[in-house]
């Protein structure tokens, strides 16, 4: 049982790390939607993109935490 829980925790960690690699919020995306080219304006597409990146980066962190907790539980089951 401990091996299964540990493996599940590692899988969650891998998925979380890959999501962070993909959706870690890059500095070029402003979650507020402001574009600073000539005049400051709000871009709805940029807001949507920022929200998506923010959501998936939060999911990634939660998966990493759950994965580490799964590994901790598997150590207690031994």
C-alpha positions as CSV (number, residue, x, y, z in Angstrom):
1,X,0.0,0.0,0.0
2,X,2.8,2.4,0.9
3,X,4.4,1.9,-2.5
4,X,1.2,2.8,-4.3
5,X,0.7,5.9,-2.3
6,X,4.3,6.9,-2.8
7,X,4.0,6.3,-6.6
8,X,0.8,8.4,-6.7
9,X,2.6,11.2,-4.9
10,X,5.4,11.1,-7.3
11,X,3.1,11.2,-10.3
12,X,1.3,14.3,-8.8
13,X,4.7,15.9,-8.3
14,X,5.7,15.2,-11.9
15,X,2.4,16.6,-13.3
16,X,2.7,19.7,-11.0
17,X,6.3,20.3,-12.1
18,X,5.3,20.1,-15.8
19,X,2.4,22.4,-15.3
20,X,4.6,24.9,-13.5
21,X,7.1,24.6,-16.4
22,X,4.3,25.4,-18.9
23,X,2.1,27.8,-16.9
24,X,4.5,29.6,-14.5
25,X,3.4,33.2,-15.0
26,X,5.9,34.8,-17.3
27,X,6.6,38.5,-16.7
28,X,5.5,39.5,-20.2
29,X,1.8,38.6,-19.3
30,X,0.1,41.2,-17.2
31,X,-2.8,39.6,-15.3
32,X,-4.5,43.1,-15.2
33,X,-4.5,43.2,-19.0
34,X,-2.4,46.4,-19.3
35,X,-0.2,46.8,-22.4
36,X,2.5,49.4,-22.2
37,X,3.3,50.2,-25.8
38,X,2.4,53.8,-26.7
39,X,-0.6,54.4,-24.5
40,X,-1.7,52.3,-21.6
41,X,-4.8,50.3,-22.5
42,X,-6.6,47.2,-21.3
43,X,-6.6,44.1,-23.5
44,X,-9.3,41.5,-22.8
45,X,-7.3,38.7,-24.4
46,X,-4.4,39.5,-22.1
47,X,-6.7,39.4,-19.1
48,X,-8.0,36.0,-20.1
49,X,-4.5,34.6,-20.8
50,X,-3.3,36.0,-17.4
51,X,-6.2,34.3,-15.6
52,X,-5.6,31.0,-17.3
53,X,-1.9,31.1,-16.4
54,X,-2.7,32.1,-12.9
55,X,-5.2,29.3,-12.5
56,X,-3.0,26.5,-13.9
57,X,0.1,27.7,-11.9
58,X,-2.1,27.5,-8.7
59,X,-3.2,24.0,-9.7
60,X,0.5,23.0,-10.3
61,X,1.4,24.2,-6.8
62,X,-1.5,22.3,-5.2
63,X,-0.5,19.1,-7.1
64,X,3.1,19.5,-5.8
65,X,1.9,19.9,-2.3
66,X,-0.5,16.9,-2.6
67,X,2.3,14.8,-4.1
68,X,4.7,15.6,-1.2
69,X,1.9,14.9,1.3
70,X,1.3,11.5,-0.5
71,X,5.0,10.7,-0.1
72,X,4.9,11.7,3.6
73,X,1.9,9.5,4.2
74,X,3.6,6.6,2.4
75,X,6.6,6.9,4.8
76,X,4.2,6.8,7.8
77,X,2.6,3.6,6.4
78,X,5.9,1.7,6.4
